[in-house]
């Protein structure tokens, strides 16, 4: 719970330095008073990574994305008023100790470090299968991962992508740009690519575009349970996989392009939905924890997750609500108890974002 201290600055901790978290930070940089507030950004990676570019980044060295899509966190991350009054910590969140009464809450990191907070913003994103999920340890490990993936893609002749969502579609296009001779197949459980959020015309259009580039699309089918489990193994050696409908697929490289899950294991189950998403109020606060906000891929909201929504729609509301929360708390004084942001007419309510998606097919 927020507690005003005469001798300490109010500390806002943002966990997750992707599009959502950075947008909150940069929005706050124009509005909060650096004499009264400080901000700490925590991220599992040492670099801000432009995630929409990562598929092309791992396939080839086109456009020198290893330079242009990766930027170390540092002083340049913090703009305007926050420059010199904010800091970055490289670490992964493992637990939260919620503050009670006058006590600050604590974010516990994998290093064992405790980071105290008055206000907490959670923007920890999604976790994908390791084959397409960039590591977090250091820039060196990220570059080694990219090098390994590029070598695998260059060597492979028969590539199977399991999952026909946006990631599968975009990766197929990048692989076709890499080589016209590779056999590339997308296997998708649904009757059409993507999901029912998108119009039938849009979904069919993507399939036709893929097929026009000699990419095989198989829908309404999936791997057998036995074979599906094999594709997540570290040392995959199969040369043929079988689908539920009996199709035999020749493979020398299989990439799971489904299976993303919210990165929320650090939260107790009572704050999560049955599928692991963070339950939030329309103010994007956690129920029962008015000084904790969440946004991005991790929130339990019935919509397609996207960086655009997190950065352009949700982040401004979180920023506005933090400012309103601080003002209400300051006006009420130290003995006020819980600040009821939801009752404020100035609070910003999230009602979802417009569904629009740009799914690329390589450079076509």
The 8 nearest C-alpha neighbors of each residue, nearest first, counted from 0:
[[1, 98, 99, 290, 100, 2, 103, 117],
 [2, 0, 117, 290, 3, 118, 103, 101],
 [3, 1, 101, 333, 0, 4, 117, 102],
 [2, 4, 333, 5, 1, 9, 329, 332],
 [5, 3, 7, 6, 2, 8, 9, 333],
 [4, 6, 7, 3, 8, 35, 9, 2],
 [5, 7, 4, 8, 3, 9, 35, 34],
 [8, 6, 4, 5, 9, 35, 3, 10],
 [7, 9, 36, 35, 10, 37, 6, 4],
 [8, 10, 36, 117, 35, 37, 7, 11],
 [9, 11, 37, 117, 116, 38, 36, 8],
 [10, 12, 118, 38, 119, 116, 117, 37],
 [11, 13, 39, 119, 38, 116, 40, 120],
 [12, 14, 120, 40, 119, 41, 39, 121],
 [15, 13, 41, 121, 122, 40, 42, 120],
 [14, 16, 123, 122, 42, 20, 17, 41],
 [17, 15, 20, 21, 42, 47, 14, 18],
 [16, 18, 20, 19, 15, 21, 47, 48],
 [17, 19, 310, 21, 20, 306, 22, 309],
 [20, 18, 310, 309, 22, 17, 21, 314],
 [19, 21, 16, 23, 22, 15, 17, 122],
 [22, 20, 24, 16, 23, 18, 19, 17],
 [21, 23, 25, 19, 24, 20, 310, 314],
 [24, 22, 314, 26, 20, 21, 25, 318],
 [23, 25, 21, 27, 22, 26, 28, 20],
 [24, 26, 28, 22, 27, 23, 21, 78],
 [27, 25, 23, 28, 24, 29, 22, 318],
 [26, 28, 30, 24, 29, 25, 31, 318],
 [27, 29, 25, 81, 80, 26, 30, 79],
 [30, 28, 27, 26, 80, 31, 79, 25],
 [29, 31, 27, 28, 32, 26, 322, 80],
 [32, 30, 27, 33, 28, 29, 36, 322],
 [31, 33, 34, 35, 36, 30, 80, 28],
 [34, 32, 36, 35, 31, 37, 81, 84],
 [33, 35, 32, 36, 8, 37, 84, 31],
 [36, 34, 8, 33, 32, 9, 37, 7],
 [37, 35, 9, 8, 33, 10, 32, 34],
 [36, 38, 10, 85, 84, 9, 11, 8],
 [37, 39, 85, 11, 12, 10, 40, 86],
 [38, 40, 12, 86, 85, 87, 13, 11],
 [41, 39, 87, 13, 14, 12, 88, 86],
 [42, 40, 14, 88, 87, 15, 89, 13],
 [43, 41, 15, 44, 89, 16, 90, 14],
 [42, 44, 91, 90, 135, 89, 45, 41],
 [45, 43, 135, 46, 42, 89, 136, 137],
 [46, 44, 89, 71, 137, 72, 138, 43],
 [47, 45, 71, 70, 72, 44, 48, 69],
 [46, 48, 70, 69, 71, 72, 17, 16],
 [49, 47, 69, 50, 68, 46, 70, 17],
 [48, 50, 68, 52, 51, 69, 47, 53],
 [49, 51, 53, 52, 48, 68, 54, 17],
 [52, 50, 53, 49, 54, 55, 306, 48],
 [53, 51, 50, 55, 54, 49, 56, 68],
 [52, 54, 56, 50, 55, 51, 57, 49],
 [55, 53, 56, 57, 52, 170, 58, 51],
 [56, 54, 58, 57, 53, 52, 173, 59],
 [55, 57, 53, 54, 58, 64, 59, 52],
 [56, 58, 145, 54, 55, 149, 148, 59],
 [59, 57, 149, 55, 56, 54, 152, 148],
 [60, 58, 61, 149, 57, 56, 55, 177],
 [59, 61, 63, 62, 56, 64, 58, 65],
 [60, 62, 63, 59, 64, 55, 56, 58],
 [61, 63, 64, 60, 67, 65, 56, 59],
 [64, 62, 61, 65, 60, 66, 67, 56],
 [65, 63, 67, 68, 66, 62, 56, 60],
 [64, 66, 63, 68, 67, 69, 56, 60],
 [67, 65, 64, 63, 69, 68, 70, 62],
 [66, 68, 64, 69, 65, 63, 70, 62],
 [69, 67, 64, 49, 48, 65, 66, 52],
 [70, 68, 48, 47, 67, 66, 65, 46],
 [69, 71, 47, 46, 72, 48, 68, 67],
 [72, 70, 46, 45, 47, 73, 69, 76],
 [73, 71, 46, 76, 45, 47, 70, 87],
 [74, 72, 76, 75, 71, 87, 77, 86],
 [73, 75, 76, 77, 82, 72, 83, 86],
 [74, 76, 77, 73, 78, 72, 82, 71],
 [77, 75, 74, 73, 72, 78, 21, 25],
 [78, 76, 82, 75, 74, 81, 85, 25],
 [77, 79, 82, 81, 28, 25, 76, 80],
 [78, 80, 81, 82, 28, 29, 77, 25],
 [81, 79, 28, 82, 29, 78, 33, 32],
 [82, 80, 84, 28, 79, 85, 77, 78],
 [83, 81, 77, 84, 78, 80, 79, 85],
 [82, 84, 85, 81, 74, 86, 77, 80],
 [85, 83, 81, 82, 37, 33, 86, 38],
 [86, 84, 38, 39, 81, 83, 37, 82],
 [85, 87, 39, 40, 38, 88, 84, 74],
 [86, 88, 40, 41, 39, 89, 73, 72],
 [89, 87, 41, 90, 40, 42, 86, 39],
 [90, 88, 42, 43, 45, 41, 44, 87],
 [89, 91, 43, 42, 108, 88, 41, 109],
 [92, 90, 43, 108, 109, 93, 42, 89],
 [91, 93, 108, 107, 94, 109, 265, 90],
 [94, 92, 265, 108, 107, 109, 91, 95],
 [95, 93, 265, 107, 92, 106, 266, 96],
 [96, 94, 106, 105, 107, 97, 265, 266],
 [97, 95, 105, 104, 98, 106, 94, 107],
 [96, 98, 104, 95, 105, 99, 103, 0],
 [97, 99, 104, 103, 102, 0, 96, 100],
 [98, 100, 102, 0, 101, 97, 103, 104],
 [99, 101, 102, 0, 98, 2, 336, 1],
 [102, 100, 2, 99, 103, 0, 1, 98],
 [103, 101, 98, 99, 100, 104, 0, 2],
 [102, 104, 98, 117, 116, 115, 105, 101],
 [103, 105, 98, 97, 116, 96, 115, 102],
 [104, 106, 115, 96, 114, 95, 116, 113],
 [105, 107, 95, 114, 113, 94, 115, 108],
 [106, 108, 113, 94, 93, 92, 95, 112],
 [109, 107, 92, 110, 111, 112, 91, 93],
 [108, 110, 111, 91, 93, 92, 90, 107],
 [109, 111, 108, 112, 90, 91, 107, 113],
 [112, 110, 109, 108, 107, 113, 93, 90],
 [111, 113, 108, 110, 107, 114, 109, 106],
 [114, 112, 107, 106, 105, 115, 108, 111],
 [115, 113, 106, 105, 107, 112, 116, 108],
 [116, 114, 105, 104, 103, 106, 113, 117],
 [117, 115, 104, 10, 118, 103, 12, 11],
 [116, 118, 1, 10, 103, 11, 9, 104],
 [117, 119, 11, 290, 116, 291, 12, 10],
 [118, 120, 291, 12, 11, 13, 116, 292],
 [119, 121, 13, 292, 293, 291, 14, 12],
 [122, 120, 293, 14, 123, 292, 13, 119],
 [123, 121, 15, 294, 20, 124, 14, 293],
 [122, 124, 15, 262, 121, 14, 125, 297],
 [125, 123, 296, 297, 122, 262, 261, 295],
 [126, 124, 261, 262, 260, 296, 259, 127],
 [125, 127, 260, 259, 262, 261, 128, 124],
 [126, 128, 259, 132, 258, 129, 125, 131],
 [129, 127, 130, 132, 131, 258, 255, 259],
 [128, 130, 132, 131, 127, 133, 134, 231],
 [129, 131, 128, 132, 254, 255, 148, 127],
 [130, 132, 129, 128, 133, 127, 54, 256],
 [133, 131, 129, 127, 130, 128, 134, 126],
 [132, 134, 141, 131, 135, 144, 129, 145],
 [135, 133, 141, 136, 132, 140, 144, 44],
 [134, 136, 44, 43, 137, 133, 141, 45],
 [137, 135, 134, 140, 44, 138, 45, 43],
 [138, 136, 139, 140, 135, 45, 141, 44],
 [137, 139, 141, 140, 142, 45, 136, 46],
 [138, 140, 142, 137, 141, 143, 136, 144],
 [139, 141, 143, 137, 142, 138, 144, 136],
 [142, 140, 138, 144, 139, 143, 134, 133],
 [141, 143, 145, 139, 144, 140, 138, 146],
 [144, 142, 140, 146, 145, 141, 139, 147],
 [143, 145, 141, 147, 142, 146, 140, 148],
 [144, 146, 57, 142, 148, 143, 147, 149],
 [147, 145, 143, 149, 144, 148, 142, 150],
 [148, 146, 144, 150, 145, 149, 143, 151],
 [147, 149, 151, 145, 150, 146, 57, 152],
 [148, 150, 58, 152, 146, 151, 147, 57],
 [149, 151, 153, 147, 148, 152, 154, 146],
 [152, 150, 148, 154, 149, 153, 155, 147],
 [151, 153, 149, 155, 154, 150, 148, 58],
 [154, 152, 150, 151, 155, 149, 177, 58],
 [153, 155, 151, 152, 150, 156, 149, 251],
 [156, 154, 152, 153, 157, 251, 151, 252],
 [155, 157, 181, 182, 158, 154, 251, 180],
 [158, 156, 182, 250, 251, 155, 183, 181],
 [157, 159, 252, 183, 253, 250, 182, 156],
 [160, 158, 253, 184, 185, 183, 161, 254],
 [161, 159, 185, 254, 255, 253, 184, 162],
 [160, 162, 255, 186, 256, 185, 159, 254],
 [161, 163, 187, 256, 257, 167, 186, 164],
 [164, 162, 187, 167, 192, 193, 168, 185],
 [163, 165, 193, 167, 166, 162, 192, 168],
 [164, 166, 168, 167, 169, 358, 193, 163],
 [167, 165, 169, 168, 164, 170, 256, 163],
 [166, 168, 163, 170, 256, 164, 165, 169],
 [169, 167, 165, 171, 166, 170, 163, 164],
 [168, 170, 360, 172, 166, 359, 171, 167],
 [169, 171, 173, 167, 172, 168, 166, 54],
 [172, 170, 174, 168, 169, 173, 167, 175],
 [171, 173, 361, 360, 175, 169, 170, 174],
 [174, 172, 361, 170, 176, 175, 171, 55],
 [175, 173, 177, 171, 176, 172, 170, 178],
 [174, 176, 172, 178, 177, 173, 179, 171],
 [177, 175, 173, 174, 178, 361, 172, 179],
 [176, 178, 174, 175, 173, 179, 59, 58],
 [179, 177, 175, 180, 176, 181, 174, 153],
 [178, 180, 175, 181, 176, 177, 213, 182],
 [179, 181, 178, 182, 156, 175, 183, 177],
 [182, 180, 156, 179, 178, 183, 157, 175],
 [183, 181, 157, 156, 158, 180, 184, 214],
 [182, 184, 158, 214, 181, 159, 157, 215],
 [185, 183, 215, 159, 216, 214, 160, 158],
 [184, 186, 160, 216, 161, 159, 217, 163],
 [187, 185, 217, 161, 162, 218, 160, 216],
 [188, 186, 218, 162, 163, 189, 217, 220],
 [187, 189, 220, 219, 221, 218, 190, 186],
 [190, 188, 219, 191, 187, 218, 192, 220],
 [189, 191, 219, 218, 188, 192, 187, 220],
 [192, 190, 189, 218, 202, 193, 203, 219],
 [191, 193, 163, 202, 164, 194, 189, 187],
 [192, 194, 164, 163, 202, 191, 165, 195],
 [195, 193, 196, 197, 192, 191, 164, 189],
 [194, 196, 197, 198, 193, 199, 191, 202],
 [197, 195, 194, 198, 303, 193, 354, 302],
 [196, 198, 195, 194, 201, 199, 202, 193],
 [199, 197, 201, 200, 202, 196, 195, 203],
 [198, 200, 202, 201, 203, 197, 195, 191],
 [199, 201, 203, 198, 202, 204, 197, 205],
 [202, 200, 204, 198, 199, 203, 197, 205],
 [203, 201, 199, 204, 205, 200, 192, 198],
 [202, 204, 206, 200, 205, 201, 199, 207],
 [205, 203, 201, 207, 202, 206, 200, 208],
 [206, 204, 208, 202, 203, 207, 209, 201],
 [205, 207, 203, 209, 208, 204, 210, 202],
 [208, 206, 210, 204, 209, 205, 211, 203],
 [207, 209, 205, 211, 206, 210, 204, 212],
 [210, 208, 206, 212, 214, 211, 207, 205],
 [209, 211, 214, 213, 207, 212, 208, 215],
 [212, 210, 208, 209, 213, 207, 214, 206],
 [211, 213, 210, 209, 214, 208, 175, 172],
 [214, 212, 210, 211, 215, 209, 183, 182],
 [215, 213, 210, 183, 209, 212, 184, 216],
 [214, 216, 184, 210, 183, 185, 213, 217],
 [217, 215, 185, 184, 186, 214, 218, 206],
 [218, 216, 186, 185, 187, 215, 220, 219],
 [219, 217, 187, 190, 220, 188, 189, 191],
 [220, 218, 190, 188, 189, 187, 217, 221],
 [219, 221, 188, 218, 187, 243, 244, 242],
 [222, 220, 188, 242, 243, 187, 186, 223],
 [223, 221, 242, 227, 243, 226, 241, 224],
 [222, 224, 243, 242, 226, 225, 227, 241],
 [225, 223, 227, 226, 228, 222, 243, 221],
 [224, 226, 223, 227, 228, 229, 222, 241],
 [225, 227, 229, 223, 228, 224, 222, 240],
 [228, 226, 224, 222, 229, 225, 230, 223],
 [227, 229, 226, 225, 230, 231, 224, 232],
 [230, 228, 226, 232, 231, 227, 225, 235],
 [229, 231, 232, 228, 227, 235, 253, 226],
 [230, 232, 229, 228, 233, 255, 227, 128],
 [233, 231, 229, 230, 234, 235, 228, 236],
 [234, 232, 235, 231, 230, 229, 129, 236],
 [235, 233, 232, 236, 231, 230, 229, 237],
 [234, 236, 232, 233, 237, 230, 229, 231],
 [237, 235, 234, 238, 251, 252, 229, 230],
 [238, 236, 239, 235, 240, 251, 250, 229],
 [239, 237, 250, 251, 249, 236, 240, 248],
 [240, 238, 249, 248, 250, 237, 247, 241],
 [239, 241, 248, 247, 226, 249, 242, 238],
 [242, 240, 247, 246, 245, 222, 248, 223],
 [243, 241, 222, 245, 246, 223, 221, 244],
 [242, 244, 223, 245, 222, 221, 220, 241],
 [245, 243, 242, 246, 220, 221, 241, 222],
 [244, 246, 242, 243, 241, 247, 223, 222],
 [247, 245, 242, 241, 244, 248, 243, 240],
 [248, 246, 241, 240, 245, 239, 249, 242],
 [247, 249, 240, 239, 250, 241, 246, 242],
 [248, 250, 239, 238, 157, 247, 240, 251],
 [251, 249, 157, 238, 239, 252, 158, 248],
 [250, 252, 157, 238, 155, 158, 156, 253],
 [253, 251, 158, 250, 155, 159, 157, 254],
 [252, 254, 159, 158, 160, 230, 255, 250],
 [253, 255, 160, 256, 161, 159, 130, 252],
 [256, 254, 161, 257, 160, 162, 253, 128],
 [257, 255, 162, 167, 161, 166, 254, 160],
 [256, 258, 162, 255, 259, 161, 164, 127],
 [257, 259, 127, 260, 128, 256, 255, 126],
 [260, 258, 127, 126, 257, 125, 128, 261],
 [259, 261, 126, 125, 258, 262, 127, 275],
 [262, 260, 125, 297, 263, 276, 124, 126],
 [261, 263, 125, 124, 126, 123, 264, 260],
 [262, 264, 265, 261, 266, 275, 297, 276],
 [263, 265, 266, 262, 93, 267, 275, 94],
 [264, 266, 94, 93, 263, 92, 95, 267],
 [267, 265, 264, 263, 268, 94, 270, 95],
 [266, 268, 269, 270, 265, 271, 264, 94],
 [269, 267, 271, 270, 266, 272, 275, 273],
 [268, 270, 271, 267, 272, 266, 278, 277],
 [271, 269, 268, 267, 278, 277, 266, 272],
 [272, 270, 277, 268, 276, 275, 278, 269],
 [271, 273, 275, 276, 274, 278, 277, 299],
 [272, 274, 275, 271, 276, 268, 269, 277],
 [275, 273, 272, 276, 271, 260, 261, 299],
 [274, 276, 272, 271, 273, 261, 277, 263],
 [275, 277, 299, 272, 271, 297, 298, 274],
 [278, 276, 271, 298, 299, 297, 270, 279],
 [277, 279, 299, 271, 270, 298, 272, 285],
 [280, 278, 285, 283, 284, 277, 286, 281],
 [279, 281, 283, 282, 284, 285, 286, 278],
 [282, 280, 348, 349, 283, 279, 350, 284],
 [281, 283, 348, 280, 284, 347, 349, 341],
 [284, 282, 280, 279, 281, 292, 293, 285],
 [285, 283, 292, 280, 279, 282, 291, 289],
 [284, 286, 279, 288, 291, 292, 287, 280],
 [287, 285, 288, 279, 284, 280, 289, 278],
 [286, 288, 289, 285, 284, 290, 291, 270],
 [287, 289, 285, 286, 290, 291, 284, 0],
 [288, 290, 291, 284, 287, 285, 286, 338],
 [289, 291, 118, 288, 0, 1, 119, 292],
 [292, 290, 119, 289, 288, 284, 120, 285],
 [291, 293, 284, 120, 283, 285, 121, 119],
 [294, 292, 121, 120, 283, 122, 284, 298],
 [295, 293, 122, 298, 313, 309, 297, 121],
 [294, 296, 309, 297, 122, 19, 298, 124],
 [295, 297, 124, 304, 298, 125, 261, 294],
 [296, 298, 261, 276, 295, 124, 277, 294],
 [299, 297, 277, 276, 300, 294, 296, 295],
 [298, 300, 276, 278, 277, 297, 301, 279],
 [299, 301, 298, 302, 351, 278, 279, 276],
 [302, 300, 299, 303, 351, 304, 298, 350],
 [303, 301, 300, 304, 351, 354, 352, 196],
 [302, 304, 305, 354, 301, 196, 300, 296],
 [303, 305, 296, 302, 295, 306, 308, 309],
 [306, 304, 307, 308, 303, 309, 296, 295],
 [305, 307, 309, 308, 18, 310, 19, 304],
 [306, 308, 305, 310, 309, 311, 312, 18],
 [309, 307, 312, 311, 305, 306, 310, 352],
 [308, 310, 19, 295, 313, 306, 307, 314],
 [309, 311, 19, 314, 307, 18, 22, 308],
 [310, 312, 308, 307, 309, 314, 313, 315],
 [313, 311, 308, 314, 309, 310, 315, 352],
 [312, 314, 309, 316, 315, 308, 311, 317],
 [313, 315, 23, 317, 310, 316, 19, 309],
 [316, 314, 318, 317, 313, 312, 319, 23],
 [317, 315, 319, 313, 347, 318, 314, 320],
 [318, 316, 314, 320, 319, 315, 321, 313],
 [317, 319, 315, 321, 316, 320, 23, 314],
 [320, 318, 316, 322, 321, 317, 315, 323],
 [321, 319, 323, 317, 322, 318, 346, 324],
 [320, 322, 324, 318, 323, 319, 317, 325],
 [323, 321, 325, 319, 320, 324, 326, 318],
 [322, 324, 320, 326, 325, 321, 327, 319],
 [325, 323, 321, 327, 322, 326, 320, 328],
 [326, 324, 328, 322, 323, 327, 329, 321],
 [325, 327, 323, 329, 328, 324, 330, 322],
 [328, 326, 330, 324, 329, 325, 331, 323],
 [329, 327, 325, 331, 326, 330, 324, 338],
 [328, 330, 326, 332, 331, 327, 325, 3],
 [329, 331, 327, 328, 332, 326, 325, 335],
 [330, 332, 328, 335, 329, 327, 333, 334],
 [333, 331, 329, 330, 334, 335, 328, 3],
 [332, 334, 335, 3, 2, 331, 336, 328],
 [335, 333, 332, 336, 331, 2, 337, 3],
 [334, 336, 331, 333, 332, 337, 338, 328],
 [335, 337, 334, 338, 333, 100, 0, 1],
 [338, 336, 339, 335, 0, 289, 1, 328],
 [337, 339, 340, 328, 336, 327, 324, 289],
 [340, 338, 341, 342, 337, 343, 289, 324],
 [339, 341, 343, 342, 338, 324, 346, 323],
 [340, 342, 339, 343, 346, 282, 344, 281],
 [343, 341, 340, 339, 344, 346, 345, 338],
 [342, 344, 340, 345, 346, 341, 339, 323],
 [343, 345, 346, 342, 341, 347, 340, 348],
 [344, 346, 343, 347, 323, 320, 340, 319],
 [345, 347, 343, 344, 320, 340, 348, 341],
 [348, 346, 316, 282, 320, 345, 319, 349],
 [349, 347, 282, 281, 350, 346, 316, 283],
 [348, 350, 281, 351, 282, 347, 313, 283],
 [351, 349, 348, 281, 352, 300, 282, 313],
 [352, 350, 349, 353, 302, 300, 312, 301],
 [351, 353, 308, 354, 312, 350, 302, 349],
 [352, 354, 355, 351, 308, 302, 312, 356],
 [355, 353, 352, 356, 303, 302, 196, 197],
 [356, 354, 353, 357, 352, 197, 303, 305],
 [355, 357, 358, 354, 305, 197, 165, 303],
 [356, 358, 359, 355, 165, 360, 169, 51],
 [359, 357, 356, 165, 169, 360, 168, 166],
 [358, 360, 169, 361, 357, 362, 172, 168],
 [361, 359, 172, 169, 363, 362, 168, 173],
 [360, 362, 172, 173, 363, 359, 176, 169],
 [361, 363, 360, 176, 359, 173, 172, 175],
 [362, 361, 360, 359, 172, 176, 208, 173]]
